[in-house]
Amino acid sequence: MSAEHIPVLAEPVSEIITLAPDAVVVDATLGHGGHSEIFARALGPSGTLIGLDVDKSSIASAKQHLASADLKCKMLFYQANFAEIADALAIAGFKAVDLIFADLGFCSAQMADPDRGLSFQTDGRLDMRLDDRLRRTAADIVNSVDEKGLADLIYEFGQERASRKIARSIVHHRSNRKITTTGQLSTIICQAMKVNPLSRKKKTHPATKTFQALRIAVNGELECLKTLLSESPKLLTTGGKIGIISFHSLEDRIVKFDFRENASAGTYEILTKRPVTADSNEIEINPRSRSAKLRFAQKI
């Protein structure tokens, strides 16, 4: 499997999931098809894999990858946010499925694409939309939201303690010149924090938390996750499983409390009492797995 298709926490995912040959599986974050390949290999000709992704280029890449993998099951693909899972399943003709899975990370190709504007490592358009159907960009936010709103957003979604300094600096700079690139924004943040990023090569870049906050806001990531979780109990068969891989505490907290609430209500049995994390071998091979946390639950 090529580097771009290496799925995070593949081994524990494989261990926890047992699929009947005729199972119906939803990979709600198709990406380049890494996890989908794991699921599809367990399915026979009567099984179905349904892949959802907001990024058309990811769907195209996954189709190409999975087509070369000699898989037997039926495969359906839809450009859809996982919050739209109920609509996608209705179109596919399924009322219930045996597995719902989501890897909440994003791939290196998306990070490296300057047109996405997700990274401060290269100067590109300040966009951050993972779904080209969305209208509001990160540039729209930083150039229109008032200082308090920006500070609150950066603090809530980025957990950035310097949020007020950063917001103040953004508002000051945009009064002279519209902020349109990732490079501009990164420089403004570094200046606000009085930090030279080149002197902190082994530490977190000063812009990391602000960029995370803007990406979450642009894509409505936490609200979409809450919708996926609220829809899932209605869409799983009895004995069906839901698995979520999160990459920061905001996501993981939402998943943890949802699973707990459903367990208390008698809807789920939690299969991972503590989140599963990558071992040192996986981290060495796939560094993005370092912050990954996997939680699984089963519908009772």
C-alpha positions as CSV (number, residue, x, y, z in Angstrom):
1,M,0.0,0.0,0.0
2,S,1.5,3.4,-1.0
3,A,2.3,6.0,1.6
4,E,-0.8,8.1,0.8
5,H,-3.0,5.1,1.4
6,I,-1.6,4.1,4.8
7,P,-4.6,4.1,7.1
8,V,-4.2,5.2,10.7
9,L,-4.6,2.5,13.4
10,A,-5.2,-0.1,10.7
11,E,-4.3,-3.0,13.0
12,P,-6.6,-2.2,15.9
13,V,-9.4,-1.3,13.4
14,S,-9.0,-4.8,11.8
15,E,-9.0,-6.5,15.2
16,I,-12.1,-4.8,16.5
17,I,-14.1,-5.2,13.3
18,T,-15.5,-8.5,12.2
19,L,-17.7,-8.3,9.1
20,A,-20.0,-10.8,7.5
21,P,-19.4,-11.3,3.7
22,D,-22.8,-9.6,3.1
23,A,-22.3,-6.7,5.4
24,V,-23.0,-3.1,4.5
25,V,-20.3,-0.7,5.5
26,V,-20.1,3.1,5.4
27,D,-16.7,4.7,5.3
28,A,-17.9,8.2,6.0
29,T,-14.5,9.7,5.3
30,L,-13.3,7.9,2.3
31,G,-10.1,9.8,1.7
32,H,-7.7,7.8,-0.5
33,G,-9.4,4.5,0.4
34,G,-7.0,3.1,3.0
35,H,-9.6,2.1,5.6
36,S,-12.1,1.2,2.9
37,E,-9.7,-1.4,1.5
38,I,-9.5,-3.0,5.0
39,F,-13.3,-3.2,5.1
40,A,-13.8,-4.3,1.5
41,R,-11.3,-7.2,1.8
42,A,-13.6,-8.7,4.4
43,L,-16.7,-8.5,2.2
44,G,-17.9,-10.9,-0.5
45,P,-19.8,-10.2,-3.7
46,S,-23.0,-9.7,-1.6
47,G,-21.4,-7.1,0.6
48,T,-21.5,-3.3,0.0
49,L,-19.0,-0.6,0.7
50,I,-20.4,3.0,0.7
51,G,-17.8,5.7,0.6
52,L,-18.5,9.3,1.4
53,D,-16.2,12.3,1.1
54,V,-16.6,16.0,0.6
55,D,-13.5,16.2,-1.7
56,K,-14.1,15.1,-5.3
57,S,-10.3,14.6,-5.9
58,S,-10.2,12.2,-2.9
59,I,-13.1,10.2,-4.3
60,A,-11.3,9.9,-7.6
61,S,-8.1,8.8,-5.9
62,A,-9.9,6.2,-3.8
63,K,-11.8,4.8,-6.8
64,Q,-8.5,4.3,-8.6
65,H,-6.8,2.7,-5.6
66,L,-9.7,0.4,-4.8
67,A,-10.2,-0.6,-8.4
68,S,-6.6,-1.9,-8.5
69,A,-7.1,-3.9,-5.2
70,D,-9.0,-6.9,-6.7
71,L,-12.0,-6.5,-4.3
72,K,-15.2,-8.5,-4.7
73,C,-17.9,-6.3,-3.0
74,K,-20.1,-3.7,-4.5
75,M,-18.9,-0.2,-4.1
76,L,-20.8,3.1,-4.1
77,F,-19.3,6.5,-3.8
78,Y,-21.0,9.9,-3.0
79,Q,-19.7,13.4,-2.6
80,A,-21.2,14.1,0.7
81,N,-20.3,15.3,4.2
82,F,-20.8,12.6,6.8
83,A,-23.5,14.8,8.3
84,E,-25.4,13.9,5.2
85,I,-25.1,10.2,5.9
86,A,-28.9,9.6,6.1
87,D,-29.5,11.2,2.7
88,A,-26.7,9.2,1.1
89,L,-28.0,5.9,2.5
90,A,-31.5,6.8,1.2
91,I,-30.1,7.4,-2.3
92,A,-28.1,4.1,-2.0
93,G,-31.3,2.3,-1.0
94,F,-30.3,1.2,2.5
95,K,-32.2,1.8,5.8
96,A,-29.6,0.3,8.1
97,V,-25.9,-0.6,7.9
98,D,-23.5,-2.9,9.8
99,L,-20.6,-0.4,10.2
100,I,-20.2,3.4,10.3
101,F,-16.6,4.5,10.3
102,A,-15.0,7.9,10.2
103,D,-11.4,9.0,10.3
104,L,-11.6,12.7,11.2
105,G,-8.1,13.5,9.9
106,F,-7.2,14.8,6.5
107,C,-4.7,13.6,4.0
108,S,-1.2,15.0,3.3
109,A,-2.3,15.8,-0.3
110,Q,-4.9,18.2,1.1
111,M,-2.3,19.8,3.4
112,A,0.2,20.2,0.6
113,D,-2.3,21.8,-1.8
114,P,-1.7,25.6,-1.7
115,D,-5.2,26.2,-3.2
116,R,-6.7,24.6,-0.1
117,G,-4.9,27.0,2.2
118,L,-4.7,24.6,5.1
119,S,-1.0,25.0,5.8
120,F,1.2,27.8,6.8
121,Q,4.2,25.9,5.4
122,T,3.5,27.2,1.9
123,D,2.0,30.5,0.9
124,G,-1.4,29.9,-0.7
125,R,-5.0,31.2,-0.9
126,L,-6.5,31.6,2.5
127,D,-9.4,29.2,1.8
128,M,-9.5,26.1,4.0
129,R,-12.7,24.6,2.5
130,L,-12.5,20.9,2.2
131,D,-15.8,20.9,0.5
132,D,-16.0,23.1,-2.6
133,R,-19.8,23.3,-2.2
134,L,-19.2,25.6,0.8
135,R,-19.2,29.3,0.2
136,R,-17.5,30.9,3.2
137,T,-13.7,30.8,3.2
138,A,-11.1,31.5,6.0
139,A,-10.4,34.8,4.3
140,D,-14.0,35.8,4.6
141,I,-13.8,35.1,8.4
142,V,-10.6,36.9,9.1
143,N,-11.7,39.9,7.1
144,S,-15.2,40.3,8.4
145,V,-15.7,38.9,11.9
146,D,-15.2,41.5,14.6
147,E,-12.3,41.4,17.1
148,K,-14.3,39.7,19.9
149,G,-15.8,37.2,17.6
150,L,-12.4,36.3,16.2
151,A,-10.9,36.0,19.6
152,D,-13.7,33.7,20.8
153,L,-13.4,31.5,17.7
154,I,-9.7,31.1,18.0
155,Y,-9.9,30.3,21.7
156,E,-12.9,27.9,21.4
157,F,-11.8,25.9,18.3
158,G,-8.0,26.4,18.6
159,Q,-7.7,26.4,22.4
160,E,-5.2,29.2,21.8
161,R,-4.5,31.2,25.0
162,A,-3.1,34.2,22.9
163,S,-6.4,34.5,21.0
164,R,-7.1,38.1,22.0
165,K,-3.6,39.3,20.9
166,I,-4.0,37.4,17.6
167,A,-7.5,38.8,17.0
168,R,-6.4,42.3,17.8
169,S,-3.4,42.0,15.4
170,I,-5.6,40.6,12.6
171,V,-8.1,43.4,12.9
172,H,-5.3,46.0,12.9
173,H,-3.6,44.5,9.8
174,R,-6.8,44.1,7.8
175,S,-7.7,47.8,8.3
176,N,-4.7,48.6,6.0
177,R,-4.8,45.6,3.7
178,K,-7.1,42.7,3.1
179,I,-5.7,39.3,4.4
180,T,-5.9,36.9,1.5
181,T,-3.0,34.4,1.9
182,T,-1.8,31.8,4.4
183,G,1.6,33.5,4.5
184,Q,0.1,36.9,5.4
185,L,-1.9,35.4,8.2
186,S,1.0,33.3,9.5
187,T,3.2,36.4,9.7
188,I,0.5,38.4,11.5
189,I,0.1,35.6,14.1
190,C,3.9,35.3,14.7
191,Q,4.2,39.1,15.1
192,A,1.3,39.2,17.5
193,M,2.9,36.5,19.6
194,K,6.4,38.1,19.2
195,V,7.8,34.7,18.0
196,N,10.2,33.9,15.2
197,P,9.0,30.5,13.9
198,L,12.4,29.7,12.5
199,S,13.8,29.7,16.1
200,R,11.2,27.1,17.1
201,K,11.9,24.3,14.6
202,K,11.3,21.5,17.2
203,K,8.2,23.1,18.7
204,T,4.6,23.7,17.6
205,H,4.4,26.6,15.0
206,P,2.8,29.7,16.5
207,A,0.0,29.6,13.8
208,T,-1.0,26.0,14.3
209,K,-3.9,26.6,16.7
210,T,-5.3,29.5,14.9
211,F,-5.2,27.7,11.6
212,Q,-7.0,24.7,13.2
213,A,-9.7,27.0,14.6
214,L,-10.3,28.6,11.2
215,R,-10.4,25.2,9.5
216,I,-13.0,23.9,12.0
217,A,-15.1,27.1,11.6
218,V,-15.0,27.1,7.8
219,N,-16.0,23.4,7.5
220,G,-18.4,23.3,10.5
221,E,-16.4,20.2,11.6
222,L,-17.7,19.9,15.1
223,E,-21.4,20.4,14.2
224,C,-21.1,17.9,11.4
225,L,-19.5,15.4,13.8
226,K,-22.4,15.9,16.2
227,T,-24.9,15.3,13.4
228,L,-23.1,12.1,12.3
229,L,-23.2,10.8,15.9
230,S,-26.8,11.7,16.4
231,E,-27.9,10.0,13.2
232,S,-25.8,6.8,13.7
233,P,-28.0,4.9,16.2
234,K,-30.9,5.2,13.8
235,L,-28.8,3.9,10.9
236,L,-27.0,0.9,12.5
237,T,-28.4,-2.6,12.6
238,T,-28.6,-4.3,15.9
239,G,-25.0,-5.5,16.6
240,G,-23.7,-2.9,14.1
241,K,-20.6,-0.9,15.1
242,I,-19.5,2.7,14.9
243,G,-15.9,3.7,15.0
244,I,-14.4,7.2,15.1
245,I,-10.7,8.2,14.9
246,S,-10.2,11.8,16.2
247,F,-7.1,13.9,16.2
248,H,-7.6,16.6,18.8
249,S,-9.4,16.8,22.2
250,L,-12.4,18.8,20.9
251,E,-13.4,16.0,18.6
252,D,-12.5,13.2,21.0
253,R,-14.5,14.8,23.8
254,I,-17.6,14.9,21.6
255,V,-17.3,11.2,20.6
256,K,-16.6,10.1,24.2
257,F,-19.6,11.8,25.6
258,D,-21.9,10.7,22.8
259,F,-20.9,7.0,23.3
260,R,-21.3,7.4,27.1
261,E,-24.8,8.9,26.7
262,N,-25.8,6.1,24.3
263,A,-24.4,3.5,26.6
264,S,-26.4,5.0,29.6
265,A,-29.5,4.9,27.5
266,G,-29.0,1.2,26.6
267,T,-28.3,2.0,23.0
268,Y,-24.6,1.2,22.7
269,E,-22.0,-1.0,24.3
270,I,-18.7,0.7,24.4
271,L,-16.0,-1.5,23.0
272,T,-13.0,0.7,23.8
273,K,-13.1,1.7,27.4
274,R,-10.1,3.9,26.7
275,P,-9.2,5.3,23.3
276,V,-6.9,3.1,21.2
277,T,-3.7,4.9,20.2
278,A,-0.8,4.2,17.9
279,D,2.2,2.3,19.2
280,S,5.8,3.5,18.6
281,N,6.2,1.3,15.5
282,E,3.2,2.9,13.8
283,I,4.2,6.4,14.8
284,E,7.7,5.9,13.3
285,I,6.2,4.6,10.0
286,N,3.2,7.1,9.9
287,P,3.9,10.2,12.1
288,R,0.3,11.5,11.6
289,S,-0.9,8.6,13.8
290,R,0.8,10.2,16.8
291,S,-2.3,12.2,17.9
292,A,-4.9,9.7,16.7
293,K,-7.5,8.2,19.1
294,L,-9.9,5.5,18.1
295,R,-13.2,4.8,19.9
296,F,-15.6,2.0,19.0
297,A,-19.2,1.3,20.1
298,Q,-21.7,-1.4,19.2
299,K,-25.5,-1.0,18.9
300,I,-27.3,-3.2,21.4
